[in-house]
Amino acid sequence: FFRELEARHQNNIFIDDISDIVEKHTTATFDPYVKYCTNEVYQQRTLQKLLATNPAFKEVLSRIESQEDCRNLPMISFLILPMQRVTRLPLLMDVRTSHFKLFSALFVLLMKAGLPNPDLVSMNNFSPQLVRLCNEGARKMERTEMMYTINSQLEFKIKPFPLVSSSRWLVKRGELTAYVEDTGLFSKRTSKQQVYFFLFNDVLIITKKKSEENYNVTDYSLRDQLLVEQCDNEELNSSPVKNSTPMLYSRQSSANHLFRLTVLSNHAGEKIELLLGTETQNERARWITALGQSSDRQSIDRTTLTQVEVIRTYTAKQSDELSLQTADVVLVSQKVNDGWYEGERLRDGERGWFPTECAKEITCQATIEKNMERMGRLLGLETNV
């Protein structure tokens, strides 16, 4: 593929068309990219395991990486190259499309006639499809492995729930503080309990940690049976944090960012309410966003959202975070005061959270409009494939 592109460039520095090369390879010779990207997660995990457990391997690899041919780049940089190349292909096609629109008299004639350019449509349809297949393959493999791992760590103290499913994936997981009111014969007392949530796309599993990698399941509910709301200042001031015993207050005093979760029907068909606390504002915002229904997002006018450009690469550390590369553009849908954004990555529509320090706001109106036009083209092409 790259050899033919280079040959086209050598023939004429002003390249007027590469659609035939792209179409030829995306329909015939890019299948290895899909298989490679699907298994990329295993490659990275194997590499990390070897580096951690095999000193001889680590020493040899360090010697190889220091050679001039490797330009001091770590091996992981070469392992992710195929995925990087594939994801850049739609961007290359988008640039070509932009130039075609600006400079091609044929495009003008076709538009006046109300006809699309078949060459342009064909070329642009294949590259997003290739990226989508690579992304879906990698995501499906990682999700499947994650489901089996989590399932092996759960011990049901109630009626078991069949967790493993090809259509289920992990949305968010983490520990929360639950405030429980115990009613005695003559008094009421509020206590704190640590709970661990596994939130999937269709079900919430509520557990308590048994050990570092094992959990006892105490309850579960379908996701459409959940209602979540942030506690206002009045609830915060009168919250159980203020009424807890000194011992409990000192042990978990930082978990004072509260929200209320109502389970309309749990595993036993009962309605329960939970008052939950997190240690940071962004964790509360992330749990509220994850637990809430996201159908209303479709109605958001993207043109009103703040745009930011990534100035520092960020690798996601949790399942609800967004990995970013320098120069990525993100539409910000939510900002939390302790330094986190939630947003949608322009190049592929992926959503997630990332630190505000990794990006700077775009203020140029011309750039903002150009980015929105570009997003419409890229996502529109994927939708039509």
Backbone torsions as a table, in degrees:
resi	resn	phi	psi	omega
1	PHE	NA	-52.7	-178.9
2	PHE	-69.4	-30.5	177.9
3	ARG	-65.3	-41.0	179.1
4	GLU	-69.9	-36.1	175.0
5	LEU	-62.8	-43.0	179.3
6	GLU	-64.8	-39.8	178.6
7	ALA	-63.4	-39.2	177.4
8	ARG	-63.3	-38.6	179.5
9	HIS	-68.8	-37.1	179.7
10	GLN	-68.0	-32.6	179.0
11	ASN	-67.7	-38.5	-179.0
12	ASN	-156.8	123.3	-177.8
13	ILE	-63.9	-26.7	176.3
14	PHE	-94.6	96.3	-177.0
15	ILE	-85.8	119.7	-177.8
16	ASP	-95.5	-14.8	-177.5
17	ASP	-161.1	132.8	173.7
18	ILE	-129.9	8.8	-174.4
19	SER	-62.5	-34.8	-179.5
20	ASP	-65.0	-37.7	179.5
21	ILE	-68.3	-45.7	-178.9
22	VAL	-62.8	-46.7	-178.7
23	GLU	-63.3	-40.8	-179.5
24	LYS	-59.0	-45.7	-173.9
25	HIS	-83.6	-33.8	179.3
26	THR	-69.9	-24.4	-179.7
27	THR	-94.6	-13.0	-172.4
28	ALA	-128.6	-40.1	-168.0
29	THR	-118.8	6.1	-177.5
30	PHE	-97.9	4.3	179.9
31	ASP	-58.3	-37.9	176.5
32	PRO	-58.2	-31.4	177.5
33	TYR	-62.6	-42.3	-179.6
34	VAL	-62.3	-46.2	-179.6
35	LYS	-65.8	-40.2	179.9
36	TYR	-63.2	-48.9	-177.7
37	CYS	-66.5	-32.7	177.9
38	THR	-60.6	-36.4	-176.4
39	ASN	-101.9	11.3	-176.3
40	GLU	-61.9	-36.0	-178.6
41	VAL	-60.5	-36.4	178.9
42	TYR	-70.2	-36.2	178.2
43	GLN	-62.4	-47.0	-178.5
44	GLN	-65.1	-40.5	-179.8
45	ARG	-66.6	-40.2	178.3
46	THR	-63.9	-41.2	178.8
47	LEU	-61.2	-46.7	179.9
48	GLN	-62.4	-38.5	179.7
49	LYS	-65.8	-42.4	179.2
50	LEU	-65.0	-40.0	179.6
51	LEU	-65.6	-32.5	-176.6
52	ALA	-84.4	-25.1	-172.2
53	THR	-117.5	-11.6	-175.2
54	ASN	-124.7	92.8	-178.0
55	PRO	-58.8	-36.9	-179.1
56	ALA	-64.9	-43.0	177.9
57	PHE	-61.6	-44.4	-179.3
58	LYS	-61.0	-40.8	-179.6
59	GLU	-66.7	-45.9	179.8
60	VAL	-64.0	-43.4	-179.8
61	LEU	-63.0	-39.5	178.4
62	SER	-62.2	-38.3	177.6
63	ARG	-65.4	-43.1	-179.6
64	ILE	-64.5	-44.0	-178.0
65	GLU	-64.4	-26.2	-179.0
66	SER	-81.5	-8.0	179.8
67	GLN	-70.8	153.7	-175.2
68	GLU	-60.0	-37.2	-179.1
69	ASP	-61.2	-28.2	-178.8
70	CYS	-88.8	-8.4	178.2
71	ARG	52.5	36.3	177.5
72	ASN	61.3	20.3	178.2
73	LEU	-88.0	140.8	178.3
74	PRO	-71.2	160.5	-177.3
75	MET	-60.1	-34.0	-178.8
76	ILE	-59.0	-30.5	178.9
77	SER	-63.0	-34.8	179.7
78	PHE	-80.6	-31.4	179.5
79	LEU	-66.0	-32.4	-176.8
80	ILE	-92.3	-2.2	-179.2
81	LEU	-57.2	-45.4	-179.8
82	PRO	-57.7	-42.8	178.5
83	MET	-65.0	-40.3	178.7
84	GLN	-62.6	-41.3	-179.8
85	ARG	-64.7	-42.8	-178.9
86	VAL	-64.1	-44.4	-177.5
87	THR	-68.9	-21.4	178.7
88	ARG	-83.4	-15.0	-177.1
89	LEU	-60.8	-46.9	177.0
90	PRO	-61.1	-32.8	178.6
91	LEU	-66.7	-38.5	176.4
92	LEU	-63.1	-42.3	179.3
93	MET	-66.5	-34.9	179.4
94	ASP	-66.5	-40.4	176.9
95	VAL	-62.8	-43.3	179.6
96	ARG	-62.1	-41.6	178.9
97	THR	-60.9	-43.6	-178.9
98	SER	-60.4	-45.5	179.5
99	HIS	-66.9	-36.1	178.8
100	PHE	-62.3	-42.0	-180.0
101	LYS	-65.4	-35.6	-174.9
102	LEU	-77.7	-37.3	-167.9
103	PHE	-116.6	-6.0	-174.7
104	SER	-95.3	120.3	176.1
105	ALA	-66.3	-30.0	178.6
106	LEU	-62.6	-40.8	179.7
107	PHE	-60.7	-42.4	-179.8
108	VAL	-61.4	-44.7	-179.8
109	LEU	-63.6	-41.1	179.8
110	LEU	-65.5	-40.5	179.1
111	MET	-64.0	-42.0	179.1
112	LYS	-63.3	-33.6	-180.0
113	ALA	-82.4	-7.1	-180.0
114	GLY	76.4	21.2	-177.5
115	LEU	-115.1	140.0	174.1
116	PRO	-77.0	158.0	173.9
117	ASN	-80.7	113.9	-175.8
118	PRO	-61.0	-35.7	-179.8
119	ASP	-64.7	-43.3	-178.1
120	LEU	-67.4	-46.1	-179.2
121	VAL	-62.9	-45.3	-178.6
122	SER	-61.0	-46.2	-177.2
123	MET	-63.8	-44.1	-175.0
124	ASN	-75.7	-24.3	179.5
125	ASN	-69.9	-33.8	-173.4
126	PHE	-74.8	-39.0	-175.8
127	SER	-66.9	-43.5	175.6
128	PRO	-64.2	-34.0	179.0
129	GLN	-64.1	-41.1	178.9
130	LEU	-62.7	-45.9	179.0
131	VAL	-62.3	-42.1	-178.8
132	ARG	-63.4	-41.1	179.0
133	LEU	-63.7	-41.2	178.6
134	CYS	-65.1	-46.9	-179.5
135	ASN	-63.1	-45.0	-178.1
136	GLU	-67.1	-37.4	178.7
137	GLY	-63.6	-47.2	179.9
138	ALA	-65.0	-42.2	-178.1
139	ARG	-66.0	-42.6	-178.6
140	LYS	-64.7	-41.7	-179.7
141	MET	-64.4	-43.6	-179.1
142	GLU	-67.2	-41.6	-179.8
143	ARG	-64.7	-42.2	-179.6
144	THR	-61.9	-45.6	179.1
145	GLU	-63.0	-40.9	179.7
146	MET	-62.6	-41.2	-179.1
147	MET	-62.2	-44.5	-179.7
148	TYR	-66.4	-37.1	179.2
149	THR	-65.0	-48.4	-179.6
150	ILE	-63.7	-42.6	-179.2
151	ASN	-58.7	-36.8	-179.9
152	SER	-73.1	-17.2	-178.0
153	GLN	-94.0	-9.5	-175.7
154	LEU	-96.3	135.3	174.7
155	GLU	-121.2	116.0	-175.0
156	PHE	-83.0	121.4	174.2
157	LYS	-93.2	-1.7	178.6
158	ILE	-127.7	-170.8	178.6
159	LYS	-56.0	123.7	-177.0
160	PRO	-60.6	150.1	177.2
161	PHE	-117.0	128.8	179.9
162	PRO	-71.8	95.6	-169.2
163	LEU	-78.2	-44.9	-172.4
164	VAL	-70.7	123.0	178.7
165	SER	-154.0	143.9	-179.3
166	SER	-67.6	-18.7	-178.5
167	SER	-101.7	10.2	-177.6
168	ARG	-115.5	141.5	176.9
169	TRP	-147.6	160.1	-178.7
170	LEU	-78.6	129.9	177.0
171	VAL	-97.5	-46.3	-179.4
172	LYS	-161.3	149.4	176.3
173	ARG	-141.4	155.0	177.4
174	GLY	161.5	168.1	-177.6
175	GLU	-93.6	140.6	179.3
176	LEU	-134.1	159.3	174.2
177	THR	-98.7	125.6	177.4
178	ALA	-106.0	131.4	178.9
179	TYR	-97.8	119.5	-173.7
180	VAL	-118.1	131.6	179.1
181	GLU	-97.1	116.1	178.6
182	ASP	-98.4	122.1	-179.3
183	THR	-99.1	116.7	178.4
184	GLY	-96.0	-171.4	-178.1
185	LEU	-68.6	-39.1	-176.1
186	PHE	-120.1	-4.4	-175.3
187	SER	-154.6	166.8	174.5
188	LYS	-116.2	142.8	-179.3
189	ARG	-138.9	136.4	178.7
190	THR	-99.1	129.9	177.1
191	SER	-122.7	163.1	179.8
192	LYS	-113.1	138.6	176.7
193	GLN	-131.2	142.7	176.1
194	GLN	-89.1	125.1	176.6
195	VAL	-120.0	156.2	180.0
196	TYR	-125.4	120.6	-177.7
197	PHE	-97.8	137.7	166.0
198	PHE	-116.7	106.8	-179.4
199	LEU	-102.1	118.8	176.8
200	PHE	-104.4	175.0	-177.0
201	ASN	-65.1	-17.9	-177.7
202	ASP	-133.5	-3.4	-177.2
203	VAL	-152.1	148.4	174.2
204	LEU	-111.2	125.8	176.2
205	ILE	-106.8	121.6	180.0
206	ILE	-102.6	125.6	-176.1
207	THR	-134.8	171.6	167.9
208	LYS	-123.9	139.9	-177.8
209	LYS	-66.8	128.5	175.9
210	LYS	-96.0	-39.5	174.8
211	SER	-152.8	-170.8	-176.4
212	GLU	-62.5	-29.0	-176.6
213	GLU	-128.9	16.2	179.6
214	ASN	-134.4	144.7	-172.3
215	TYR	-138.4	140.5	173.6
216	ASN	-96.0	122.9	-179.5
217	VAL	-80.4	123.4	-179.6
218	THR	-107.0	-19.7	-179.2
219	ASP	-167.8	163.2	172.7
220	TYR	-158.4	159.8	-178.9
221	SER	-155.6	147.7	172.8
222	LEU	-64.8	148.2	-173.5
223	ARG	-66.4	-30.6	-179.5
224	ASP	-74.8	-0.3	176.6
225	GLN	-101.4	13.7	-176.1
226	LEU	-107.9	137.0	171.3
227	LEU	-125.6	133.6	-176.8
228	VAL	-132.8	142.6	177.6
229	GLU	-150.0	145.4	177.4
230	GLN	-77.6	139.5	177.4
231	CYS	-77.4	136.1	179.4
232	ASP	-81.6	-178.5	-174.8
233	ASN	-61.6	-37.3	-179.0
234	GLU	-63.2	-43.0	179.3
235	GLU	-66.6	-34.8	-179.9
236	LEU	-66.1	-41.8	-178.7
237	ASN	-68.3	-30.5	-179.9
238	SER	-104.7	18.0	-175.0
239	SER	-71.9	165.9	178.3
240	PRO	-59.6	-20.2	179.1
241	VAL	-57.9	-39.1	-176.6
242	LYS	-73.8	-24.9	-173.0
243	ASN	-104.3	1.9	-176.1
244	SER	-72.6	159.0	175.6
245	THR	-66.0	154.6	-178.5
246	PRO	-55.3	-38.7	-178.3
247	MET	-63.9	-45.7	179.9
248	LEU	-67.2	-39.0	-177.4
249	TYR	-64.7	-40.8	-178.4
250	SER	-72.0	-29.0	-177.0
251	ARG	-76.6	-32.4	-174.7
252	GLN	-134.7	36.9	-173.4
253	SER	-67.4	-19.0	-176.3
254	SER	-83.1	-13.9	-177.2
255	ALA	-86.4	60.5	-173.7
256	ASN	-112.8	14.8	172.8
257	HIS	-95.9	100.7	-165.6
258	LEU	-98.8	150.9	168.5
259	PHE	-150.4	157.9	-176.4
260	ARG	-110.8	131.0	177.8
261	LEU	-115.1	122.9	176.1
262	THR	-107.1	122.7	175.8
263	VAL	-100.8	109.1	-175.8
264	LEU	-67.4	-32.7	178.7
265	SER	-152.8	111.0	-179.6
266	ASN	-89.3	-162.5	-175.7
267	HIS	-63.1	-24.6	-179.6
268	ALA	-99.5	7.3	-179.6
269	GLY	78.5	16.0	-178.1
270	GLU	-101.7	153.3	175.3
271	LYS	-93.2	130.3	178.3
272	ILE	-134.0	154.9	176.0
273	GLU	-123.4	137.3	-179.5
274	LEU	-124.5	130.6	170.6
275	LEU	-99.9	118.0	-171.5
276	LEU	-119.6	151.1	-179.7
277	GLY	-131.8	146.0	175.3
278	THR	-122.4	164.8	-177.6
279	GLU	-84.7	-20.5	-178.1
280	THR	-131.6	158.5	177.7
281	GLN	-64.1	-41.7	-175.8
282	ASN	-67.5	-32.8	177.5
283	GLU	-66.5	-39.5	176.4
284	ARG	-62.5	-46.2	-179.8
285	ALA	-61.5	-38.8	-178.4
286	ARG	-69.5	-37.7	177.8
287	TRP	-70.1	-40.8	179.1
288	ILE	-62.9	-42.6	178.9
289	THR	-64.4	-44.1	-176.9
290	ALA	-69.3	-41.3	-177.4
291	LEU	-75.7	-27.6	-179.8
292	GLY	-75.4	160.7	178.2
293	GLN	-77.7	137.9	-173.6
294	SER	-103.7	13.3	-176.7
295	SER	-64.8	-27.8	-178.1
296	ASP	-72.4	-11.1	-179.8
297	ARG	-65.7	-28.7	-177.5
298	GLN	-63.6	-25.4	-177.0
299	SER	-87.5	-2.5	-178.9
300	ILE	-69.5	133.6	176.3
301	ASP	-81.7	106.9	-175.6
302	ARG	-62.2	-26.0	-177.3
303	THR	-68.5	-16.3	-179.7
304	THR	-92.8	-6.4	-176.5
305	LEU	-82.1	147.4	174.3
306	THR	-67.9	138.8	175.6
307	GLN	-107.6	138.8	176.3
308	VAL	-129.1	150.3	176.3
309	GLU	-109.8	133.1	-177.4
310	VAL	-74.2	127.7	-179.5
311	ILE	-109.8	-6.9	178.7
312	ARG	-148.7	131.7	-179.4
313	THR	-59.5	139.4	177.6
314	TYR	-134.2	132.8	177.5
315	THR	-106.8	125.9	-177.9
316	ALA	-59.9	135.7	179.4
317	LYS	-109.3	-15.2	176.7
318	GLN	-130.6	163.1	-173.0
319	SER	-67.3	-18.9	179.9
320	ASP	-99.6	10.8	179.9
321	GLU	-98.2	165.4	-174.9
322	LEU	-118.5	122.2	174.8
323	SER	-77.5	138.9	-174.3
324	LEU	-134.9	148.2	174.1
325	GLN	-112.6	154.1	178.6
326	THR	-54.9	136.8	-179.9
327	ALA	82.2	-3.7	171.6
328	ASP	-59.9	147.1	175.6
329	VAL	-111.9	134.0	-177.3
330	VAL	-127.7	136.8	173.7
331	LEU	-90.3	119.2	-174.1
332	VAL	-87.7	121.6	178.7
333	SER	-103.0	-16.0	-178.4
334	GLN	-156.6	138.5	176.7
335	LYS	-129.6	132.8	179.3
336	VAL	-110.4	141.3	-171.2
337	ASN	-62.9	-21.7	-179.4
338	ASP	-90.3	20.7	167.0
339	GLY	100.7	34.5	178.8
340	TRP	-134.4	143.7	172.8
341	TYR	-111.0	149.4	161.0
342	GLU	-113.9	134.7	-177.3
343	GLY	-160.1	179.2	-177.8
344	GLU	-117.4	121.7	-179.7
345	ARG	-70.2	126.8	-171.3
346	LEU	-64.2	-37.8	-171.5
347	ARG	-71.7	-20.6	-178.7
348	ASP	-145.5	0.1	176.8
349	GLY	79.1	5.9	178.0
350	GLU	-69.0	142.1	-178.0
351	ARG	-112.1	154.5	175.6
352	GLY	168.5	-179.3	-178.1
353	TRP	-103.5	149.2	177.9
354	PHE	-158.0	156.1	-178.1
355	PRO	-67.7	141.0	179.5
356	THR	-64.6	-27.3	-177.7
357	GLU	-68.2	-12.5	-179.8
358	CYS	-85.5	-4.9	-173.5
359	ALA	-143.2	159.2	175.2
360	LYS	-125.9	146.9	-176.7
361	GLU	-71.5	139.1	175.4
362	ILE	-90.2	123.9	-176.2
363	THR	-112.4	-15.2	-179.9
364	CYS	-72.2	119.0	-175.6
365	GLN	-64.1	-36.9	179.5
366	ALA	-63.4	-41.1	178.3
367	THR	-66.2	-40.5	178.9
368	ILE	-60.3	-46.2	-179.4
369	GLU	-66.3	-38.8	179.2
370	LYS	-64.9	-40.4	178.4
371	ASN	-63.5	-40.3	179.7
372	MET	-66.3	-38.7	177.3
373	GLU	-63.9	-41.5	-179.5
374	ARG	-66.1	-41.6	178.7
375	MET	-63.0	-40.3	178.2
376	GLY	-60.6	-40.1	179.4
377	ARG	-66.5	-48.9	-175.0
378	LEU	-65.0	-49.3	-178.1
379	LEU	-71.9	-32.1	177.0
380	GLY	-64.5	-39.7	179.4
381	LEU	-66.3	-40.7	178.7
382	GLU	-63.2	-39.7	-179.0
383	THR	-64.6	-33.2	-175.3
384	ASN	-86.0	-6.9	-176.6
385	VAL	-69.1	NA	NA
